[in-house]
């Protein structure tokens, strides 16, 4: 059975927050220490190869906050 995910459109400057339960297992060698752990990646998108227009650039990221 394929996995499905909800989709959501986020406007520039808009923030989305949600709470999830993050667990470890006997397979994991370590788990996150208590605190905030940010993850982010920069993206650049061009309409096509060789396009001379300025590309659309954005940063997508999220924070994992681990409570004790």
Secondary structure, DSSP 4 states (H G I P E B T S, - for coil): -----------TT------------TT-S--PPSEEEEEEEEEEE-SSTT--SPPEEEEEEEEEEE--
